[in-house]
């Protein structure tokens, strides 16, 4: 397929997403099933246009003066692919599968408007109702933080120290352009793709099948590392889900100790069993009923709460979620988070730690939740997070890049990771 056919397909998918209010991944999958003639390269390019259009929805629409799927797709090419109106129209000429070229009015708009002169909410590419949330979370940097969340993400891997090491994995996948991550000690990064490129299928690598690494954002790796799981500990992962952080904790513990991986939603645990076997982990028990935890009350050295959240910190990877999110959903998540924290605290032994993590950048889900919890649970107190970070990264100057605010805040702008919040709370010894 030429650019015109790919562009027409992307517009079709964006129309489907808009009409049916469905996730982008589902719409792209259905398009691929009904257009089997499209090769892997075509599907990747179409997906890139769709995801870029969703990431840059407001700025692309502003640039062309319309929020139609057509304008968003063309705007994505202009903003993210480095195309010019003239180059796009030249490429579409004579292509019977292409959409109509940019009109004279669209060309004028695209060439006369400068994004740096747009309103802050346009430059940030965030919904209007989210602007106060960003302002409360980041003060004067909020538009830049939003813009960073609208960029393309890298592909990060976590090396499984139980079976391999970073140098060995880097050697195995050297053709991917992978490099060590800047902060996570066992992390590897494959840079963001450009234009119609695609990330390598790392799960097809022999090193992956042998359990040498997992796909995991560097921010998620840092959060698990900062939790402080050590050999011999008793650990409860209270919202284990598919087990990404569970496996990271197990590696830190060197298969010595015990991890209880619990999730109230049993289907979310389904992937964890194959991942445990592949990673060579022997110290994890998987549980899905709350009554199974009754004997663990006040016995855990560490309780990890990877709380359900809006996922605003992952908008680079799931940009469609940005436009589906509502205030009602945010309020529901906040209530759920408060309930989970109250339930999880019962398992922390005197002197133990309760760690709270979200992949959200909203203060209401992060610092405000911890403030409310501490106000009602005075036997817990926050650790010194600056000291905690420096101890985990001795000799590094990167501590200046993180935001210390009743916890640790990671963002694409500050740390080049997905957005995460981390707070470690110590329970009084007695």
N, C-alpha and C positions, 0 to 999 in steps of 0.2 A: 504493500500500500504506500502511496505517496502521502505527503503531508495533508493534502486536501481530504483524502479518505479518512485519515486518522482524525483530523479536525472535525469532520462531519460525525464520525462515530462518537467522539468525546461530547459533542453537543447533544447527541441523542441520549447518551448516558446521563448527562447533567439534567436533561428534561425529565428523564425517568426518576431521578433522585428528587427533583423539585415536585413532581406530580404526586409521587407515592410516599414521600417523606421516609425514604428507606436508606440504610447505610450504603455508602459508596461501594464497599467491597461486594455487597450482594448485587447491586446494579451492574457492576463490571463483570461479575461472574455470569449473570444471566445473559449479558450481551455476548460474551465469549461463547456460551453454549449455543446461541442462536446464529452465530456467525463463525462457524468452525473453519472457514477458509482463512481467517486471520491467523497469521503466524505468531510465535512467541514475541518476536520483536515488535510487531504491530500492537499486540495487546499491551506490552509494556509501555510503548509510547502513548497509547490512548489513555492508559491509567495515569501516566505522568501528567498529561494535560488536565485530566479530571481532577486529580489531587492538587495540582498547582492552582487550578481555578477555584477550588474550595478553600485552599489556604489563603489566597489573595482575593477572595470574593469581593470585599468592599473596595479595595484599591483598583482591582481590574474593572469593576463596574463604574467607579468614579472616572477612570481614565477614558472610557468610551461613552460615558453618559447614559448607561443602561445597566440594569442588573439581570438581563436576560441570559439564558445559558449560552447563547451565541456570543454575547459581549464578554462573558466571563472566560470562555475558551480562548477567544482572540486575545483578551487582556492577559491571560496567563502566558501566551507566547511572547507578548511584548515585555512583560515584567520579569519573567523567570527564564525564558529561553534566549533572551538577547536578540530577538527578532526585531526588525523594523517593519512599519506598514508596507513600504515599497517591496521589501524582500518577500513578505507573506503573499502579497497580491501577485507578484511575479511567479511564485511557486504554485499558486492556485490556477493560474491561467492555463486553459486547455485541459484541465482535469475535470472530467464529467462527474466524478464522485465528490467533488469539493463543494462546500457551501458557497454562497455568493461572496465575492471579495469584499474587503472593507470599502465602504462608500466614501465619497469625498468628504462628507461630514465627519465620518468616523476617523478618517486619516487626519483631518484638521484637529479634531479633539485630541487624538493620541499624540500628535506632534506639538501641540500648544500647551497642554497641561503638564505641570511639573509636580510630581508626587510629594516633594518636600514642601510644597505650598498647600497641600490638602489639609483638611481638619485632622486633629490628632486621632480621632476614632477611625478615620479612613486609613491613615498611615499605619495604625496599630492592627487593622483588619480584625476588629472585635465587634460583636453586637453592641448596640447602644446600651442595652440594659446591663451589660457587663462592665461598662466604663467605670462606674463607681467602685466596683470590686477591684479593678486594676489600680485605680487611684489609691484606694485604701491599702493595697498590698505593696505598692511600689512608689508612691508619692510622685515626684517629678519625672521618674524614669519609666512611667507606666506605658507610654506609647512605644518606646524602644523595646520594652519587654514583650509587648504584644506583637510587634513586628518580628522579633526573633522567634516567637512561637508560630509564625506563619512561613518559616523557611523550610527547606527540605532537610530531613534528618539524616544522620549517619547510620551505619549499621554497626552496632557494638556487640562484642562477644566477651564472655567471661570464661577464662581458662579454669578448668577443674583441676585444682592443685592435688587432688587425690590420685589422679592418673597421669598428669602431664605437667608442663610448665610453659610459661609464656614464650620463651625463646623457641621451644620445640614447635609449638603451634604456629608461631609466626613463620617458621621455616617451612612448615607443611602447606601453608596457604599464601605463600609469598607472592603468587601471581595475582592475588586480589588487590594488591596495593595496601594491605593492612599495615597499621602502625600501632605501637603501644599507646594506650590512653594516657592522658596527662595526669589524671588523679587516681583512678582505680588501679591498685597494684597488680591485679590479675586481668586487666582489661585490654582489649584489642579493638581498634577502630578502623572500619573501612569508610572512607569519606563519603559525603553525600554525592549522589549521582548528578550529572549535568544533562540538560536537554532531554533527549529520548533514550538515555542510557538506562541500565538496570543493574541493581546489585547482584552479585553472584549468589547462586543457590548454595549457601554454605552448608545447609543440612544434607546436601548430597556428598559433602567431603568425607573421605574415610575417617579423618580426625574427629568429625562430629559423631559418626556412627560408633566410634570407639569410646565416646564419652569424654573426649578431651576438652570440649568446650560447649557452652550453651549460648544462645542468643539472649542478651540482656543489656539494656541501656546502662551506660556508665553511671548515671545517677542512681539507678536501682542497685547497682553493685556497691556504690559508696554507702548507701543507706544500710544495706545488709552488713557491710564491713564495720561501720560505726556502731552497730548494735552491740558489738563486743562479745559475741559467742566464742567460748574458749573450750579446749578439751576438758572433758569431765563434767561439764555443766548439764543441768536439767533445763530444757528450753521448750516453751510452748509457742508455736506459730499459730496464732489464734484466727487468722484469716488467710489460710495457706493457699487457697485457690490452686492454680496449676503448679505451684511449687518452685517458682523461680528463686525467691529469697530463701525458701527452705533449703534448697540445694546449696546456696551460697553459705548459709549458716553451717551446714554439715561439713563443707570443705574447711571452713575456719576451725571447726572442732576436730578435724582429723579423724573422723569416724570414732571418736572417743567421747562418750556421754550419751545423752538421749534427747531426741527431738520428737515432740508430739505435734504432728501436722493436722490441724483441725480446721474444718470449714463447715458452717451451718448449711451451706448449699452444696449438697453431695455431688451434683453433676460437675461443679467447678473443679472437683478433685480428680476427675477422670484422667487427665494427662499425667498426673504425678507419678503413677506407678511405673510406666515405661521410662520416665525420666530418672527415677531412682535407680532402676536396674542399670540403665546405660551409664550412669555416673559412678557406679560402684559404691553406693552409699549403703551402710548397714545399720545406721543408728536412728532411723526414722520410723515411727509408728503413725499410720494415717487413721484419723478418727473423724466421724461425721455426725455423731450424736452427742449432745451436750452432757448427757448423763455419764458418758464414758470418761468425762474429765473430773468426775466427783472426787476421785482419790488424789487429784493433783492440786487441790486447793492449798494455797500458802506453801507450796513446795518448789516452785519454779525459781531458778536463779535469774531467768530472763523470760519475759513474755513479750512477744512481738505482735503488734497490731498493725498490719498493713491494711488500713481501713478502706472500705468502699468509699468512693469519692466521685466528683464530677469528671475527673480525668483531664482537667484543663491543662495540666502540665504535659500532656501527650498530644496536644492538638497538632503538632507537626506531623504525627503519624496517623491521626484520626481527625482530619480537619472537618469532616462532615458533622462530627459530634459537637463542634463549636456552634453550629447553626441550629442544631436540634435541642440544645440545652435550654431549660426554662427555669425561672425562679422557683417554681413548684418543685422541680426535681432537685435543685440545690437545697431547698428547705428539707426535703425528705432525706437527703444524704446527711445533712447536719444532724438531724434527729437520730438517724441510724448510727452515726459515728459516736455520739454521746452515749447511746445505749451500749454499744460495743465496749467502749472504754470502761464503763461502769461494770460490765460483766467480766472483762479481762482482769481487772485489778485484783479480783479475789484469788487469783492463782499465783500472785507474786509473793514470794516468801519475804519475811523481814530482812532488810538489807539487800533485797533483789532489785531488779530494774524492770520498768515497764517502758517499752519503746513504741512510739506512735509514728507511723509513716503514712503519707498520702502522696499520690501523683497529681496533686492539685497545687495551683499557685494562689488560690484565694485565701485570704487571711481568715475568713469566717470558718473555713474548714480546718485551719491549721492553728495559728497562734491563739485565736479566740477559743477554739475547742480546748486547748491545753490550759488557758487561763481559767475557763469555767471549771474544768476538772480539778485543778489545783485548789481553787477556792472552796470546793466541796469535799476535798480529800487531802487534808493537811498533813497526813502521814507521808505524802509524796512531795518531793521537791525536785526542781530541774537541776541537772548536772551543769557544770561549766562547759558549754558546747564549744567554745573556742579552744579550751585546753584539750577537750576530747578530740577535736579535729587535728590539732597539732600533734597530739600523741600518736594518732594513727598515720600521720604523714610527717615524720620528723625530718627537719632540714629542708622542707619545701616552703616556698613563699606563697603557695597557692591559697593559703588561708585567707588572704586578702580578697580573693575572688568570691568567697561565699558570703551570704548575708546571715549575720547572727542576730536573730530576733526571737527570743524565747524558743530557741531551736536553731536548726540549720536550714536555709533555703537555697536550693539549687535551681538554676534556670538556664535556658539556652543562651541568654545574653551574658550571664555572669560566668558560667562554668562550661558551656558547650554541651550540657546534658539535657535530658528532658527535665521538666519542672517537677521537683520533689520537695517535700517538707519532712524534716526528721526532728523528733524530740525524744530525749531520754530522761526518764523520771526515776529517781531513786526512792525506794521505800525506806522509811526509818528502820533501824536495826531492832528496835524493840522499846 
